[in-house]
Amino acid sequence: MSLLRSRDRLALLLLLLLAFGLGLFRLDGQSLWYDEGVTAAIARRGLDELTRWTASDIQPPLYYYVVAGWGRLAGWSEWSLRFPSAWFNVLTVSFLALLARRLTGSYRAALLAALLAALHPLLVYYAQEARMYAQLTALGALAGYLLARLASQGQRQEWRFWVAYVGVAVAAIYTHYFAFFLLLALGLAYGIDWALARRAYGADGGARQRLLAFLGAETAVLLLYVPWLSALYTRLQIDRSYWAGTLKVREALLDVAIGFTSGETVLERWAVWLLIPYGLITVWTVWRLWRAGAVGRRTLRWALFWLVAPVMAVLLLAMNVPKFNAR
């Protein structure tokens, strides 16, 4: 069965156009800020110099490769530099719709996920910034969809999806170092799905095959990252003294909550009050999913791992290296 019916595809297309329109609206309305200027400076370099630069910079090179290729085709204006992020945001909306459909089996949930993503202040904000966050989000959403699909296939493992997952996961960790935390969260969710399926169906459910496929895929991801491990190690050493001070966990969690709800566009004194309705909606959603049976609880499990594990991992890292930003 197709993941989306024809009328739902039309509705999804309209939501994608909405996301694209919001991303392009006044895309060059502001000049580049410092980090975007860094993007422009790095992307204009030759491939070898770009790679050497990013090896000692704070992020891996893949996003800069994308901007470098695009900039040579479309130019280096504010609009051109920010356009890839607007496009990646459209991909994020589509991948989240597919993920919601895969987890819940509901067309309505898929369209609701697309609507919320298209209008989400944080996603719209980074859809208009010449940095790697929109690209990372799109790759993370696609990796989540692929792994959720593989987790539900049972004995009928389609190896092309494992190959696709490896490619997307590698692209994510070459885009942003914190993508490792997202892959950890997805791996935990997959692992629990595997354990529950093994308990329910035993060896006849293809448990051994699925486990070996997952371990093989994750091993391939790590092996393909070996060329960049020395740069990652160097980055961790540099950051030990980058930012003096101690992480304030309460403030960090508040920043994350505000970022996940109202984004970067609302003053904190107002954004704090928006946490109340968002919190009530979240509690209601968790309650509804918990009462929805196995499908609802699986959806809740994947969502909570996706939300909690990366945030906790970043906070633990920041305990030792107190350099933190909610994004």
FENLIN-V388754 format. One record per backbone hydrogen bond with DSSP energy under -0.5 kcal/mol. NH is the residue of the N-H (numbers start at 1). CO is the residue of the C=O. E is the energy in kcal/mol with one decimal. If there is no record, write none. Layout:
BEGIN
<<NH | CO | E> <NH | CO | E>>
END
This chain:
BEGIN
<<9 | 5 | -2.5> <10 | 6 | -1.9> <11 | 7 | -2.1> <12 | 8 | -2.8> <13 | 9 | -2.7> <14 | 10 | -2.1> <15 | 11 | -1.9> <16 | 12 | -2.5> <17 | 13 | -2.3> <18 | 14 | -2.0> <19 | 15 | -2.5> <20 | 16 | -2.6> <21 | 17 | -2.8> <22 | 18 | -2.6> <23 | 19 | -2.0> <24 | 20 | -2.0> <25 | 21 | -1.4> <27 | 24 | -1.8> <29 | 26 | -1.8> <37 | 33 | -2.4> <38 | 34 | -2.0> <39 | 35 | -1.9> <40 | 36 | -2.3> <41 | 37 | -2.4> <42 | 38 | -2.7> <43 | 39 | -2.7> <44 | 40 | -1.2> <45 | 42 | -1.5> <50 | 46 | -3.1> <51 | 47 | -2.3> <52 | 48 | -2.3> <53 | 49 | -2.5> <54 | 50 | -2.5> <55 | 51 | -1.5> <56 | 52 | -0.7> <56 | 53 | -1.3> <57 | 54 | -0.7> <62 | 174 | -2.1> <65 | 61 | -2.1> <66 | 62 | -2.1> <67 | 63 | -2.4> <68 | 64 | -2.6> <69 | 65 | -2.4> <70 | 66 | -2.5> <71 | 67 | -3.3> <72 | 68 | -1.6> <73 | 69 | -0.7> <73 | 70 | -0.9> <74 | 70 | -3.1> <75 | 71 | -2.2> <81 | 77 | -2.6> <82 | 78 | -1.8> <83 | 79 | -1.4> <84 | 80 | -0.7> <85 | 82 | -0.6> <86 | 82 | -1.5> <87 | 83 | -2.2> <88 | 84 | -2.7> <89 | 85 | -1.9> <90 | 86 | -1.3> <91 | 87 | -1.8> <92 | 88 | -2.2> <93 | 89 | -2.0> <94 | 90 | -1.9> <95 | 91 | -2.7> <96 | 92 | -2.5> <97 | 93 | -1.7> <98 | 94 | -2.0> <99 | 95 | -2.5> <100 | 96 | -2.6> <101 | 97 | -2.2> <102 | 98 | -2.4> <103 | 99 | -2.5> <104 | 100 | -2.4> <105 | 101 | -2.1> <110 | 106 | -1.5> <111 | 107 | -2.2> <112 | 108 | -2.5> <113 | 109 | -2.5> <114 | 110 | -2.0> <115 | 111 | -2.5> <116 | 112 | -2.7> <117 | 113 | -2.3> <118 | 114 | -2.6> <119 | 115 | -1.6> <120 | 116 | -0.8> <120 | 117 | -0.5> <124 | 120 | -2.6> <125 | 121 | -2.3> <126 | 122 | -2.2> <127 | 123 | -1.2> <128 | 125 | -1.3> <129 | 126 | -1.0> <131 | 129 | -2.3> <136 | 132 | -2.5> <137 | 133 | -2.3> <138 | 134 | -2.1> <139 | 135 | -2.3> <140 | 136 | -2.6> <141 | 137 | -2.4> <142 | 138 | -2.2> <143 | 139 | -2.6> <144 | 140 | -2.3> <145 | 141 | -2.2> <146 | 142 | -2.6> <147 | 143 | -2.4> <148 | 144 | -2.4> <149 | 145 | -2.4> <150 | 146 | -2.4> <151 | 147 | -2.3> <152 | 148 | -0.9> <152 | 149 | -0.7> <153 | 150 | -1.2> <156 | 153 | -1.4> <157 | 155 | -2.1> <158 | 156 | -0.5> <159 | 157 | -0.8> <161 | 158 | -1.4> <162 | 158 | -0.9> <163 | 159 | -2.5> <164 | 160 | -2.2> <165 | 161 | -2.4> <166 | 162 | -2.4> <167 | 163 | -2.3> <168 | 164 | -2.6> <169 | 165 | -3.0> <170 | 166 | -2.5> <171 | 167 | -2.2> <172 | 168 | -2.2> <173 | 169 | -2.1> <174 | 170 | -1.5> <175 | 172 | -1.2> <176 | 172 | -2.1> <179 | 176 | -1.6> <180 | 177 | -1.7> <181 | 178 | -1.1> <182 | 178 | -1.1> <183 | 179 | -2.4> <184 | 180 | -2.0> <185 | 181 | -2.0> <186 | 182 | -2.6> <187 | 183 | -2.4> <188 | 184 | -2.2> <189 | 185 | -2.1> <190 | 186 | -2.6> <191 | 187 | -2.6> <192 | 188 | -2.1> <193 | 189 | -2.0> <194 | 190 | -2.6> <195 | 191 | -2.4> <196 | 192 | -2.6> <197 | 193 | -2.3> <198 | 194 | -2.5> <199 | 195 | -2.0> <200 | 196 | -1.8> <201 | 197 | -2.9> <202 | 198 | -2.1> <204 | 201 | -0.7> <205 | 202 | -1.6> <206 | 203 | -1.5> <207 | 202 | -0.6> <210 | 206 | -2.4> <211 | 207 | -2.5> <212 | 208 | -2.5> <213 | 209 | -2.2> <214 | 210 | -2.3> <215 | 211 | -2.7> <216 | 212 | -2.5> <217 | 213 | -2.3> <218 | 214 | -2.5> <219 | 215 | -2.2> <220 | 216 | -2.2> <221 | 217 | -2.1> <222 | 218 | -2.1> <223 | 219 | -2.6> <224 | 220 | -2.3> <225 | 221 | -0.6> <225 | 222 | -0.9> <226 | 222 | -0.5> <226 | 223 | -1.0> <228 | 225 | -1.9> <229 | 225 | -0.5> <229 | 226 | -1.5> <232 | 228 | -1.9> <233 | 229 | -2.6> <234 | 230 | -2.3> <235 | 231 | -2.2> <236 | 232 | -2.0> <237 | 233 | -1.9> <238 | 234 | -2.3> <239 | 235 | -2.2> <240 | 236 | -0.6> <240 | 237 | -0.8> <241 | 238 | -1.3> <242 | 239 | -0.7> <243 | 239 | -0.6> <249 | 247 | -0.9> <252 | 248 | -2.4> <253 | 249 | -2.8> <254 | 250 | -2.1> <255 | 251 | -2.4> <256 | 252 | -2.3> <257 | 253 | -2.5> <258 | 254 | -2.5> <259 | 255 | -2.6> <260 | 256 | -2.5> <261 | 257 | -0.8> <261 | 258 | -0.7> <262 | 258 | -1.8> <263 | 258 | -1.4> <265 | 262 | -0.9> <270 | 267 | -1.2> <271 | 267 | -2.9> <272 | 268 | -2.3> <273 | 270 | -0.6> <274 | 270 | -1.1> <275 | 271 | -0.7> <275 | 272 | -0.9> <276 | 273 | -1.1> <277 | 273 | -0.6> <278 | 274 | -1.7> <279 | 275 | -2.7> <280 | 276 | -2.3> <281 | 277 | -2.4> <282 | 278 | -2.4> <283 | 279 | -2.5> <284 | 280 | -2.4> <285 | 281 | -2.5> <286 | 282 | -2.7> <287 | 283 | -2.4> <288 | 284 | -2.4> <289 | 285 | -2.6> <290 | 286 | -2.4> <291 | 287 | -1.7> <292 | 289 | -1.0> <293 | 290 | -0.6> <296 | 292 | -0.5> <297 | 293 | -2.5> <298 | 294 | -2.2> <299 | 295 | -2.3> <300 | 296 | -2.4> <301 | 297 | -2.4> <302 | 298 | -2.4> <303 | 299 | -2.4> <304 | 300 | -2.7> <305 | 301 | -2.4> <306 | 302 | -2.3> <307 | 303 | -2.1> <308 | 304 | -3.4> <309 | 305 | -1.4> <310 | 305 | -0.6> <311 | 307 | -0.8> <312 | 308 | -2.8> <313 | 309 | -2.4> <314 | 310 | -2.4> <315 | 311 | -2.3> <316 | 312 | -2.4> <317 | 313 | -2.2> <318 | 314 | -2.5> <319 | 315 | -1.0> <320 | 316 | -0.7> <320 | 317 | -1.0> <321 | 317 | -2.2> <323 | 321 | -3.4> <324 | 322 | -0.6>>
END
